[in-house]
Amino acid sequence: MNFKGFLFDLDGTLVDSLPAVNRCWTQWGERHAIGADAVLNYIHGKPAIDSLRHFMQGESEAAIQAEFHWLEQQEATDTQGVQEIAGARALLMQLNEQNIPWAIVTSGSVPVAHARHRAAGLPLPAVFITANDIRHGKPDPEPYLLGAERLGLHPSECVVVEDAPAGIAAGLAAGSAVIAVNPAADTPGLSQVLFNVPDLRTLNITQNGTGTFTLSLRA
């Protein structure tokens, strides 16, 4: 298959922020007497505000927004241990050198996403979609549809690179090819992805003479 651009998730795909994410959300759970397992088994790949509304059903919107701002501050300042996923920086630099368009499409808010992106030392994308840009978060396809639109591409011309079940579902629903990065073995939809890889070092890009590229895996 021939493609024209990439749409990357951030956390767990380009950036290993799992320890920081787990620390912050565990602290939030403790504030509300909710066990860490219950919180951490739900939140990954979803906008924080959607997760808070899930756990704070029956609470006022003002209370939910107050907790969101508390959590956002925690996540934007706790970047200890945040680093690139193996191969991420090299792949993004290769895309820039080859003039292949790419975007970051994350469920994180602007302060959190930019803090983790900086901490990992990654190149800046031409398009950076965050939770602040969308109405419906992953697994809804809206984030990836918007990312493709802002790159000037059709979703079917894009490769979505994701790790979380919600993100993989969003990419597939958008009509894009999906590469799953170190997904959980029981992730729905894995039989439909283009590749299932442990990290980004295995991806091989071959440019065609038509402004498109093909993908394969290094041995």
C-alpha positions as CSV (number, residue, x, y, z in Angstrom):
1,M,0.0,0.0,0.0
2,N,1.1,3.5,-0.8
3,F,0.8,6.3,1.8
4,K,1.5,10.1,2.0
5,G,1.7,10.9,5.8
6,F,1.9,9.8,9.4
7,L,-0.4,10.5,12.3
8,F,1.4,9.7,15.6
9,D,-0.1,9.3,19.1
10,L,2.3,10.7,21.7
11,D,2.2,8.8,25.0
12,G,3.3,5.2,24.7
13,T,4.0,5.7,20.9
14,L,6.6,8.4,20.6
15,V,7.2,9.1,24.3
16,D,7.5,6.7,27.2
17,S,5.6,8.6,29.9
18,L,4.1,5.6,31.6
19,P,5.7,6.1,35.0
20,A,4.7,9.7,35.1
21,V,1.2,9.0,34.0
22,N,0.8,6.2,36.5
23,R,2.2,8.4,39.3
24,C,-0.2,11.3,38.6
25,W,-3.3,9.2,38.2
26,T,-2.6,7.1,41.2
27,Q,-2.3,10.2,43.3
28,W,-5.6,11.4,41.9
29,G,-7.2,8.1,42.7
30,E,-5.9,8.3,46.3
31,R,-7.6,11.7,46.6
32,H,-10.9,10.0,45.8
33,A,-10.4,6.6,47.5
34,I,-10.3,4.9,44.1
35,G,-7.9,2.0,43.7
36,A,-4.9,2.4,41.3
37,D,-5.9,-0.7,39.3
38,A,-9.4,0.6,38.6
39,V,-8.0,4.0,37.5
40,L,-5.0,2.8,35.4
41,N,-7.0,0.1,33.7
42,Y,-9.4,2.7,32.3
43,I,-7.5,5.9,31.5
44,H,-4.9,5.1,28.8
45,G,-5.5,6.6,25.4
46,K,-8.5,8.7,26.5
47,P,-8.7,12.4,27.2
48,A,-8.3,13.1,30.9
49,I,-11.6,15.0,31.1
50,D,-13.5,12.0,29.8
51,S,-11.8,9.7,32.3
52,L,-12.7,12.2,35.1
53,R,-16.3,12.3,34.0
54,H,-16.4,8.5,34.1
55,F,-15.1,8.3,37.7
56,M,-16.9,11.4,38.9
57,Q,-20.4,10.5,37.7
58,G,-23.0,12.5,39.6
59,E,-20.5,15.3,40.5
60,S,-21.0,18.8,39.3
61,E,-19.2,20.0,36.2
62,A,-17.4,22.6,38.3
63,A,-16.0,19.9,40.6
64,I,-14.9,17.9,37.5
65,Q,-13.2,20.9,36.0
66,A,-11.4,21.7,39.3
67,E,-10.0,18.1,39.4
68,F,-9.0,18.4,35.7
69,H,-7.0,21.5,36.5
70,W,-5.3,19.8,39.5
71,L,-4.5,16.8,37.4
72,E,-3.2,18.8,34.5
73,Q,-0.8,20.7,36.7
74,Q,0.5,17.5,38.1
75,E,1.0,15.9,34.7
76,A,2.6,19.0,33.2
77,T,5.2,19.3,35.9
78,D,6.0,15.6,36.6
79,T,8.2,14.7,33.6
80,Q,10.7,12.6,35.6
81,G,11.7,9.6,33.6
82,V,9.9,10.8,30.4
83,Q,12.0,9.7,27.3
84,E,11.5,8.8,23.7
85,I,10.3,5.4,22.6
86,A,13.2,3.6,21.0
87,G,13.6,4.8,17.4
88,A,11.2,7.7,17.7
89,R,13.6,10.6,17.3
90,A,15.4,8.9,14.4
91,L,12.2,8.1,12.6
92,L,10.8,11.7,12.9
93,M,14.1,13.2,11.7
94,Q,14.0,10.8,8.7
95,L,10.5,11.9,7.9
96,N,11.6,15.6,8.0
97,E,14.6,14.8,5.8
98,Q,12.4,13.1,3.2
99,N,9.7,15.8,3.4
100,I,7.1,13.3,4.5
101,P,4.3,15.1,6.4
102,W,3.5,14.0,9.9
103,A,1.4,15.1,12.8
104,I,1.1,14.3,16.5
105,V,-2.5,13.5,17.6
106,T,-2.7,13.1,21.3
107,S,-5.5,12.9,23.9
108,G,-3.4,15.0,26.3
109,S,-4.1,18.7,26.9
110,V,-1.7,21.4,25.5
111,P,0.4,21.8,28.8
112,V,0.8,18.1,29.3
113,A,1.5,17.1,25.7
114,H,4.0,19.9,25.2
115,A,5.8,19.2,28.5
116,R,6.3,15.5,27.6
117,H,7.2,16.3,24.0
118,R,9.9,18.7,25.2
119,A,11.2,16.2,27.9
120,A,11.7,13.6,25.2
121,G,13.6,15.9,23.0
122,L,11.6,15.2,19.8
123,P,11.3,17.3,16.7
124,L,8.3,19.6,16.4
125,P,5.5,18.5,14.0
126,A,3.9,20.7,11.5
127,V,0.5,19.7,13.1
128,F,0.0,19.1,16.8
129,I,-3.6,18.0,17.7
130,T,-4.4,17.9,21.4
131,A,-7.5,17.4,23.5
132,N,-8.1,21.1,23.3
133,D,-8.8,20.8,19.5
134,I,-11.5,18.2,19.6
135,R,-15.0,17.6,20.8
136,H,-14.9,13.8,20.8
137,G,-11.8,11.9,22.0
138,K,-10.5,8.5,21.1
139,P,-11.9,5.9,20.5
140,D,-13.9,8.3,18.3
141,P,-12.1,8.9,15.0
142,E,-12.5,12.7,15.2
143,P,-8.9,13.3,16.4
144,Y,-7.3,11.4,13.5
145,L,-9.8,12.8,11.0
146,L,-8.8,16.3,12.1
147,G,-5.1,15.4,12.0
148,A,-5.4,14.2,8.4
149,E,-7.4,17.2,7.4
150,R,-4.8,19.6,8.8
151,L,-2.0,17.8,6.9
152,G,-4.1,18.2,3.7
153,L,-4.5,14.5,3.3
154,H,-7.3,11.9,3.2
155,P,-7.3,9.6,6.2
156,S,-6.8,6.6,3.9
157,E,-3.5,8.3,2.8
158,C,-2.2,8.3,6.4
159,V,-0.6,5.8,8.7
160,V,-1.8,6.0,12.3
161,V,0.8,4.9,14.8
162,E,-0.7,4.0,18.2
163,D,-0.3,1.9,21.3
164,A,-3.6,2.1,23.3
165,P,-6.8,0.3,22.5
166,A,-8.8,3.5,22.3
167,G,-6.3,5.0,19.8
168,I,-6.1,1.9,17.7
169,A,-9.9,1.8,17.5
170,A,-9.9,5.5,16.5
171,G,-7.3,5.0,13.8
172,L,-9.2,2.1,12.3
173,A,-12.5,3.9,12.5
174,A,-10.9,6.9,10.7
175,G,-10.1,4.6,7.7
176,S,-6.3,4.8,8.1
177,A,-3.8,2.0,8.2
178,V,-2.7,1.4,11.8
179,I,0.7,0.4,13.2
180,A,0.4,-0.9,16.8
181,V,3.3,-0.2,19.0
182,N,3.8,-2.6,21.9
183,P,0.0,-3.1,22.4
184,A,-1.5,-5.3,25.1
185,A,-2.0,-8.8,23.7
186,D,-5.8,-8.6,24.3
187,T,-6.2,-5.3,22.4
188,P,-9.3,-5.4,20.2
189,G,-8.6,-4.9,16.5
190,L,-5.0,-6.2,16.3
191,S,-6.0,-8.5,13.5
192,Q,-6.8,-5.4,11.4
193,V,-3.5,-3.5,11.9
194,L,-0.9,-3.2,9.3
195,F,2.0,-4.0,11.7
196,N,2.4,-4.9,15.3
197,V,5.9,-3.7,16.5
198,P,7.7,-3.5,19.8
199,D,9.0,0.0,19.1
200,L,9.8,2.3,16.1
201,R,13.2,1.0,15.3
202,T,11.8,-1.8,13.1
203,L,10.0,0.5,10.6
204,N,11.5,0.9,7.1
205,I,10.3,3.6,4.8
206,T,10.7,3.4,1.0
207,Q,9.9,6.5,-1.0
208,N,8.2,6.2,-4.4
209,G,8.6,8.6,-7.3
210,T,5.0,9.7,-6.9
211,G,5.2,11.5,-3.6
212,T,4.1,8.5,-1.7
213,F,5.9,5.9,0.4
214,T,5.6,2.2,1.3
215,L,6.3,0.6,4.7
216,S,8.0,-2.6,5.6
217,L,9.7,-4.1,8.7
218,R,13.5,-4.4,9.1
219,A,14.6,-8.0,9.7
